[in-house]
Amino acid sequence: MIEENPSRIKKAKIVVGIPSFCEADSISYVVEKVDEGLERYFRDFSKVIINSDNNSPDKTGQIFLKTKTKTPKIYISTPPGICGKGNNLFNLFLKIKELEAEWAMVVDADLKSITKEWVKCLLGSVKKGYDFVTPFYSRHKFDASITNHLCYPLIYGLLGYNIRQPIGGDFGFSGKMVSFWLSQRWKESVKNFGIDIFMTLLAIKSGLAIAQVNLGTKIHKPSKPKLNQMFLEVAETLFSFLKENKELWQKKIELRNPPLVCQTRNETEPPNLDLNYQEIKEMAISQFQEHYKSVKSCFSKKMSNLLEKMFLKERILKINKELWSEIVYEMLYIYHRSGGDKKEVLKLLRALYFGRMAFFVKENYYNPQEEAEKRILDQAREFFKKRERFLMRFGK
């Protein structure tokens, strides 16, 4: 690990981490807002801001260190050629442990909507005794589609936790939580985009105290260019965790609602996100045709007939919340029980996810934000409703 520690910090009670790769154009603003928050709300505590980087060629690290702050800064980086957000956070967690920090938080380096109150909410909630603090944002109805259509409903439905943004990217956490994360096995997908869902799932597994904070609107760079790879790494981390931790969900559960313990006053409207229904639909059909054959034999007859009719014959993708919950549970069952290529299962799931996304865009294009959000919650409830049927099938 590469390190620059100009203030020679050896111990700190508070650490704020900013993982990055080529964020030279945005990191200064994030650092300035973090510093404002630390000075305003945590002035009397020892603290440090750490940029955990992937050896960015655009001089992200140099810009980070040159940004004027009252809080001391440390720059750490993976060696040249080693990328991945998960690798950044692994290095950050090692540094947090070395510094013996008790309260920590992490925020994305491309944020445009961060305020000093984010620091108050995320760190202040850890100070109150919560070990893992997830964000609750106001986002455009078509933003965060992996969250809305896979992570949120599956964690809600199968694990029974109503955590609205399990892969939000901006979290607060205790030193105890860091130790637990470091004690677990980190797969390749976790070292990349799977890291956020890994953190949330392990927080649930740990039994430590979880809370949520309302951070208002999240505005950052669009994820669309990274969506294909991001989906695979998030889905692999989620599905493999569920496969290896059956004791967490193969039982009767009550729905848990981690408390909302802090709220900011950021009322900025989310920026418009105009998605092309036809483009998403064609992507779904193309990927389905490419990956369906290798998984076809694993489907129930009813599901294979329905999918073939929809994707290969009529090409009308009407994947509503009821059908989507059945599809995800079917794919999870196949992932657990088949001895085939699990990467092909996930690639087919990605095609079906694009199909669900296309129908959701079409169905909600003219609906207000509030109505779309209600439908996302209704979808999560549908997953919870269908969990018993899934468990019965799994037990056969």
Buried (B, 14 or more C-beta within 10 A) or exposed (E): EEEBBEEEBEEBBBBBBBBBBBBBEBBBBBBBBBBBBBBEBBEEBBBBBBBBBBBBEBEBBEBBBEBEBEBBBBBBBBEEEBBBBBBBBBBBBBBBBEBEBBBBBBBBBBBBBBBBBBBBBBBBBBBEEBBBBBBBBBBBBBBBBBBBBBBBBBBBBBBBBBBBBBBBBBBBBBBEBBEBBEEBEBBEBBBBBBBBBBBBBBBBBBEBBBBBBBBBBBBBBEBEEEBEEBBBBBBBBBBBBBEEBEEBBEEEBEEEEBEEBBBBEBEEEBBEBEBEBEEBBBBBBEBBEEBBEBBEEBBEEEBBEBBBEBBEEEEEBEBBBEBBBBBBBBBBBBBBEBEBEBEBBBBBBBBBBBBBBBBBBBBBEEEEBEEBBEBBBEBBBBBBEBBEEBBEEBEE
